[in-house]
């Protein structure tokens, strides 16, 4: 996925989707300690990004919209 994200044509919704996919992969990693550390690193970088703009890119995407957001998910901010 990095080859896609490192291009100047990467779209914001692709960045968000890649972050989510990467976190899912590391949460399911067989080495739980390694996976946990990687998730923490990714979340640290996520906190440095412009959340409203990234979330808006998902909300405005015609295929994703608001259905990707669960009302019980408190980790969106």
ChimeraX attribute file (.defattr): number of C-alpha atoms within 10 A of each C-alpha:
attribute: neighborCount
match mode: 1-to-1
recipient: residues
	/A:1	11
	/A:2	8
	/A:3	7
	/A:4	13
	/A:5	14
	/A:6	10
	/A:7	9
	/A:8	7
	/A:9	8
	/A:10	12
	/A:11	13
	/A:12	17
	/A:13	19
	/A:14	16
	/A:15	18
	/A:16	17
	/A:17	13
	/A:18	16
	/A:19	17
	/A:20	12
	/A:21	13
	/A:22	15
	/A:23	20
	/A:24	13
	/A:25	13
	/A:26	19
	/A:27	18
	/A:28	11
	/A:29	14
	/A:30	10
	/A:31	10
	/A:32	12
	/A:33	11
	/A:34	13
	/A:35	18
	/A:36	16
	/A:37	13
	/A:38	18
	/A:39	18
	/A:40	13
	/A:41	12
	/A:42	16
	/A:43	13
	/A:44	11
	/A:45	11
	/A:46	13
	/A:47	10
	/A:48	8
	/A:49	10
	/A:50	9
	/A:51	14
	/A:52	10
	/A:53	12
	/A:54	17
	/A:55	18
	/A:56	14
	/A:57	19
	/A:58	21
	/A:59	17
	/A:60	12
	/A:61	12
	/A:62	9
	/A:63	10
	/A:64	13
	/A:65	14
	/A:66	14
	/A:67	10
	/A:68	10
	/A:69	13
	/A:70	9
	/A:71	8
	/A:72	6
	/A:73	8
	/A:74	7
	/A:75	5
	/A:76	10
	/A:77	8
